Amino acid sequence: MTADPAVWVQEPNTYPGPLTEVDFWTERAANLNSIHQQLSTERVKKVAKVLELVKSTYYPAFNR
């Protein structure tokens, strides 16, 4: 099963059930949690601090 819902309707005579939907959103939530963990690291905080010090226009995006 792929994370792309468009593929589900392209396969003939296959109809995803409710558990497929739950699996899809569980996978998406895991992906978002992974991204959040990566962005919360000390390394990213240091990058944000450098961007702030040099008054970078990218700083507001990193500061969120």
The first five atom37 places (N, CA, C, CB, O) and aatype in JSON, in Angstrom:
{
  "aatype": [12, 16, 0, 3, 14, 0, 19, 17, 19, 5, 6, 14, 2, 16, 18, 14, 7, 14, 10, 16, 6, 19, 3, 13, 17, 16, 6, 1, 0, 0, 2, 10, 2, 15, 9, 8, 5, 5, 10, 15, 16, 6, 1, 19, 11, 11, 19, 0, 11, 19, 10, 6, 10, 19, 11, 15, 16, 18, 18, 14, 0, 13, 2, 1],
  "atom_mask": [
    [1, 1, 1, 1, 1],
    [1, 1, 1, 1, 1],
    [1, 1, 1, 1, 1],
    [1, 1, 1, 1, 1],
    [1, 1, 1, 1, 1],
    [1, 1, 1, 1, 1],
    [1, 1, 1, 1, 1],
    [1, 1, 1, 1, 1],
    [1, 1, 1, 1, 1],
    [1, 1, 1, 1, 1],
    [1, 1, 1, 1, 1],
    [1, 1, 1, 1, 1],
    [1, 1, 1, 1, 1],
    [1, 1, 1, 1, 1],
    [1, 1, 1, 1, 1],
    [1, 1, 1, 1, 1],
    [1, 1, 1, 0, 1],
    [1, 1, 1, 1, 1],
    [1, 1, 1, 1, 1],
    [1, 1, 1, 1, 1],
    [1, 1, 1, 1, 1],
    [1, 1, 1, 1, 1],
    [1, 1, 1, 1, 1],
    [1, 1, 1, 1, 1],
    [1, 1, 1, 1, 1],
    [1, 1, 1, 1, 1],
    [1, 1, 1, 1, 1],
    [1, 1, 1, 1, 1],
    [1, 1, 1, 1, 1],
    [1, 1, 1, 1, 1],
    [1, 1, 1, 1, 1],
    [1, 1, 1, 1, 1],
    [1, 1, 1, 1, 1],
    [1, 1, 1, 1, 1],
    [1, 1, 1, 1, 1],
    [1, 1, 1, 1, 1],
    [1, 1, 1, 1, 1],
    [1, 1, 1, 1, 1],
    [1, 1, 1, 1, 1],
    [1, 1, 1, 1, 1],
    [1, 1, 1, 1, 1],
    [1, 1, 1, 1, 1],
    [1, 1, 1, 1, 1],
    [1, 1, 1, 1, 1],
    [1, 1, 1, 1, 1],
    [1, 1, 1, 1, 1],
    [1, 1, 1, 1, 1],
    [1, 1, 1, 1, 1],
    [1, 1, 1, 1, 1],
    [1, 1, 1, 1, 1],
    [1, 1, 1, 1, 1],
    [1, 1, 1, 1, 1],
    [1, 1, 1, 1, 1],
    [1, 1, 1, 1, 1],
    [1, 1, 1, 1, 1],
    [1, 1, 1, 1, 1],
    [1, 1, 1, 1, 1],
    [1, 1, 1, 1, 1],
    [1, 1, 1, 1, 1],
    [1, 1, 1, 1, 1],
    [1, 1, 1, 1, 1],
    [1, 1, 1, 1, 1],
    [1, 1, 1, 1, 1],
    [1, 1, 1, 1, 1]
  ],
  "atom_positions": [
    [[0.84, -1.18, 0.0], [0.0, 0.0, 0.0], [0.88, 1.23, 0.0], [-0.95, 0.0, 1.21], [1.87, 1.31, 0.73]],
    [[0.53, 2.16, -0.79], [1.3, 3.38, -0.92], [0.63, 4.52, -0.15], [1.46, 3.76, -2.39], [-0.56, 4.46, 0.15]],
    [[1.41, 5.54, 0.15], [0.87, 6.69, 0.87], [0.11, 7.63, -0.05], [1.98, 7.44, 1.56], [-0.53, 8.57, 0.41]],
    [[0.17, 7.38, -1.35], [-0.51, 8.25, -2.31], [-1.93, 7.73, -2.56], [0.29, 8.33, -3.65], [-2.08, 6.67, -3.17]],
    [[-2.96, 8.44, -2.11], [-4.32, 7.94, -2.27], [-4.76, 7.83, -3.72], [-5.27, 8.83, -1.54], [-5.68, 7.07, -4.03]],
    [[-4.12, 8.58, -4.62], [-4.5, 8.5, -6.04], [-4.25, 7.12, -6.6], [-3.74, 9.55, -6.85], [-4.96, 6.68, -7.51]],
    [[-3.26, 6.43, -6.09], [-2.94, 5.09, -6.57], [-4.04, 4.11, -6.2], [-1.59, 4.62, -6.01], [-4.29, 3.16, -6.94]],
    [[-4.7, 4.32, -5.07], [-5.74, 3.4, -4.63], [-6.88, 3.3, -5.64], [-6.28, 3.83, -3.29], [-7.4, 2.21, -5.88]],
    [[-7.25, 4.41, -6.22], [-8.38, 4.39, -7.15], [-7.96, 3.97, -8.55], [-9.04, 5.76, -7.21], [-8.82, 3.68, -9.38]],
    [[-6.69, 3.93, -8.84], [-6.21, 3.51, -10.15], [-6.16, 1.99, -10.28], [-4.83, 4.1, -10.42], [-6.22, 1.46, -11.39]],
    [[-6.04, 1.3, -9.17], [-5.99, -0.15, -9.2], [-7.41, -0.68, -9.39], [-5.34, -0.73, -7.9], [-8.29, -0.37, -8.6]],
    [[-7.63, -1.47, -10.45], [-8.99, -1.95, -10.72], [-9.48, -2.93, -9.65], [-9.04, -2.63, -12.09], [-8.72, -3.75, -9.13]],
    [[-10.75, -2.82, -9.32], [-11.43, -3.71, -8.39], [-10.81, -3.73, -6.99], [-11.45, -5.1, -8.94], [-10.91, -4.74, -6.29]],
    [[-10.18, -2.66, -6.59], [-9.66, -2.58, -5.23], [-10.28, -1.36, -4.57], [-8.1, -2.5, -5.22], [-10.32, -0.27, -5.14]],
    [[-10.74, -1.58, -3.38], [-11.39, -0.51, -2.65], [-10.81, -0.48, -1.24], [-12.94, -0.7, -2.62], [-11.01, -1.41, -0.46]],
    [[-10.1, 0.58, -0.91], [-9.51, 0.63, 0.42], [-10.6, 0.76, 1.49], [-8.52, 1.81, 0.53], [-11.57, 1.49, 1.33]],
    [[-10.41, 0.05, 2.56], [-11.37, 0.09, 3.65], [-10.97, 1.11, 4.69], [0.0, 0.0, 0.0], [-9.99, 1.84, 4.51]],
    [[-11.71, 1.18, 5.77], [-11.43, 2.17, 6.81], [-10.07, 1.96, 7.47], [-12.51, 2.12, 7.86], [-9.43, 2.92, 7.89]],
    [[-9.62, 0.71, 7.58], [-8.32, 0.47, 8.19], [-7.18, 1.0, 7.31], [-8.12, -1.03, 8.44], [-6.13, 1.39, 7.82]],
    [[-7.4, 1.02, 6.01], [-6.42, 1.6, 5.1], [-6.28, 3.09, 5.38], [-6.83, 1.36, 3.63], [-5.17, 3.63, 5.37]],
    [[-7.4, 3.75, 5.62], [-7.4, 5.17, 5.94], [-6.68, 5.42, 7.26], [-8.85, 5.71, 6.01], [-5.89, 6.36, 7.38]],
    [[-6.95, 4.59, 8.25], [-6.29, 4.73, 9.55], [-4.78, 4.52, 9.4], [-6.88, 3.71, 10.57], [-3.99, 5.27, 9.97]],
    [[-4.39, 3.51, 8.64], [-2.96, 3.25, 8.4], [-2.3, 4.43, 7.7], [-2.78, 1.98, 7.56], [-1.18, 4.82, 8.05]],
    [[-2.99, 4.99, 6.72], [-2.46, 6.14, 5.99], [-2.18, 7.3, 6.94], [-3.45, 6.58, 4.89], [-1.09, 7.88, 6.91]],
    [[-3.16, 7.64, 7.79], [-3.0, 8.78, 8.68], [-2.03, 8.48, 9.82], [-4.34, 9.2, 9.24], [-1.38, 9.4, 10.33]],
    [[-1.93, 7.24, 10.21], [-0.93, 6.86, 11.21], [0.47, 7.07, 10.66], [-1.12, 5.39, 11.64], [1.35, 7.57, 11.36]],
    [[0.67, 6.68, 9.41], [1.97, 6.89, 8.76], [2.28, 8.37, 8.61], [2.0, 6.21, 7.39], [3.42, 8.8, 8.84]],
    [[1.29, 9.14, 8.23], [1.5, 10.59, 8.09], [1.86, 11.23, 9.43], [0.25, 11.27, 7.5], [2.74, 12.08, 9.5]],
    [[1.18, 10.82, 10.49], [1.46, 11.36, 11.82], [2.88, 11.0, 12.24], [0.45, 10.83, 12.85], [3.58, 11.82, 12.84]],
    [[3.32, 9.78, 11.94], [4.68, 9.36, 12.29], [5.7, 10.21, 11.53], [4.89, 7.87, 11.97], [6.72, 10.6, 12.08]],
    [[5.41, 10.5, 10.27], [6.32, 11.33, 9.46], [6.4, 12.75, 10.05], [5.84, 11.39, 7.99], [7.49, 13.3, 10.16]],
    [[5.28, 13.32, 10.41], [5.27, 14.67, 10.98], [5.98, 14.7, 12.33], [3.84, 15.18, 11.13], [6.69, 15.66, 12.63]],
    [[5.79, 13.67, 13.14], [6.49, 13.61, 14.43], [8.0, 13.53, 14.23], [6.01, 12.41, 15.24], [8.76, 14.14, 14.97]],
    [[8.42, 12.79, 13.22], [9.85, 12.68, 12.92], [10.42, 14.04, 12.5], [10.09, 11.64, 11.81], [11.51, 14.42, 12.94]],
    [[9.7, 14.75, 11.67], [10.14, 16.08, 11.24], [10.21, 17.02, 12.43], [9.19, 16.64, 10.16], [11.17, 17.79, 12.57]],
    [[9.22, 16.96, 13.29], [9.2, 17.82, 14.48], [10.41, 17.53, 15.37], [7.9, 17.62, 15.28], [11.05, 18.45, 15.87]],
    [[10.71, 16.26, 15.57], [11.86, 15.89, 16.39], [13.16, 16.43, 15.79], [11.95, 14.37, 16.55], [14.02, 16.92, 16.52]],
    [[13.29, 16.34, 14.48], [14.5, 16.82, 13.82], [14.63, 18.33, 13.96], [14.49, 16.43, 12.35], [15.73, 18.85, 14.17]],
    [[13.51, 19.04, 13.84], [13.55, 20.5, 13.93], [13.72, 21.0, 15.36], [12.29, 21.09, 13.34], [14.04, 22.17, 15.58]],
    [[13.52, 20.13, 16.32], [13.66, 20.5, 17.73], [15.05, 20.25, 18.29], [12.64, 19.76, 18.56], [15.28, 20.43, 19.49]],
    [[15.97, 19.82, 17.45], [17.31, 19.49, 17.94], [18.11, 20.75, 18.26], [18.05, 18.65, 16.9], [17.8, 21.85, 17.79]],
    [[19.12, 20.56, 19.07], [20.01, 21.67, 19.44], [20.7, 22.26, 18.21], [21.06, 21.19, 20.46], [20.95, 23.46, 18.15]],
    [[20.99, 21.41, 17.25], [21.66, 21.86, 16.02], [20.81, 22.91, 15.28], [21.94, 20.66, 15.09], [21.33, 23.92, 14.82]],
    [[19.52, 22.65, 15.17], [18.63, 23.58, 14.47], [18.49, 24.87, 15.28], [17.24, 22.94, 14.23], [18.39, 25.96, 14.71]],
    [[18.47, 24.74, 16.61], [18.39, 25.94, 17.46], [19.63, 26.82, 17.28], [18.24, 25.54, 18.94], [19.53, 28.04, 17.31]],
    [[20.78, 26.2, 17.09], [22.01, 26.96, 16.85], [21.95, 27.67, 15.5], [23.23, 26.04, 16.91], [22.39, 28.81, 15.38]],
    [[21.42, 27.0, 14.51], [21.27, 27.62, 13.19], [20.35, 28.83, 13.3], [20.71, 26.61, 12.15], [20.64, 29.88, 12.72]],
    [[19.26, 28.69, 14.04], [18.33, 29.81, 14.22], [19.02, 30.98, 14.93], [17.09, 29.36, 15.03], [18.79, 32.14, 14.59]],
    [[19.86, 30.67, 15.9], [20.57, 31.73, 16.63], [21.52, 32.48, 15.7], [21.35, 31.14, 17.82], [21.6, 33.71, 15.76]],
    [[22.23, 31.76, 14.86], [23.13, 32.41, 13.89], [22.33, 33.28, 12.93], [23.94, 31.36, 13.11], [22.74, 34.4, 12.63]],
    [[21.21, 32.77, 12.46], [20.37, 33.56, 11.55], [19.86, 34.83, 12.22], [19.18, 32.73, 11.05], [19.76, 35.88, 11.59]],
    [[19.55, 34.72, 13.51], [19.11, 35.9, 14.25], [20.24, 36.91, 14.37], [18.6, 35.5, 15.66], [20.03, 38.11, 14.17]],
    [[21.43, 36.45, 14.69], [22.58, 37.35, 14.89], [22.95, 38.09, 13.61], [23.77, 36.55, 15.38], [23.37, 39.25, 13.66]],
    [[22.8, 37.43, 12.47], [23.16, 38.1, 11.2], [21.96, 38.81, 10.58], [23.73, 37.08, 10.22], [22.03, 39.32, 9.46]],
    [[20.85, 38.82, 11.34], [19.63, 39.48, 10.88], [19.15, 38.95, 9.52], [19.86, 40.99, 10.8], [18.78, 39.71, 8.62]],
    [[19.18, 37.64, 9.4], [18.77, 36.99, 8.16], [17.25, 37.08, 7.98], [19.21, 35.53, 8.15], [16.49, 37.05, 8.95]],
    [[16.84, 37.2, 6.74], [15.4, 37.2, 6.45], [14.8, 35.8, 6.65], [15.15, 37.68, 5.0], [13.57, 35.66, 6.7]],
    [[15.63, 34.78, 6.78], [15.15, 33.43, 7.03], [14.88, 33.17, 8.52], [16.15, 32.41, 6.51], [14.26, 32.17, 8.87]],
    [[15.34, 34.05, 9.37], [15.2, 33.84, 10.81], [13.75, 33.64, 11.27], [15.8, 35.02, 11.53], [13.49, 32.72, 12.04]],
    [[12.8, 34.45, 10.82], [11.41, 34.25, 11.31], [10.89, 32.84, 11.04], [10.48, 35.26, 10.65], [10.16, 32.28, 11.87]],
    [[11.24, 32.26, 9.92], [10.76, 30.9, 9.61], [11.39, 29.88, 10.56], [11.09, 30.52, 8.14], [10.72, 28.93, 10.97]],
    [[12.65, 30.06, 10.91], [13.32, 29.15, 11.82], [12.89, 29.36, 13.27], [14.81, 29.3, 11.71], [12.98, 28.45, 14.08]],
    [[12.43, 30.54, 13.58], [12.08, 30.88, 14.95], [10.71, 30.35, 15.36], [12.11, 32.37, 15.13], [10.37, 30.36, 16.54]],
    [[9.92, 29.88, 14.42], [8.58, 29.37, 14.74], [8.64, 28.09, 15.48], [7.77, 29.19, 13.49], [7.59, 27.53, 15.82]]
  ]
}
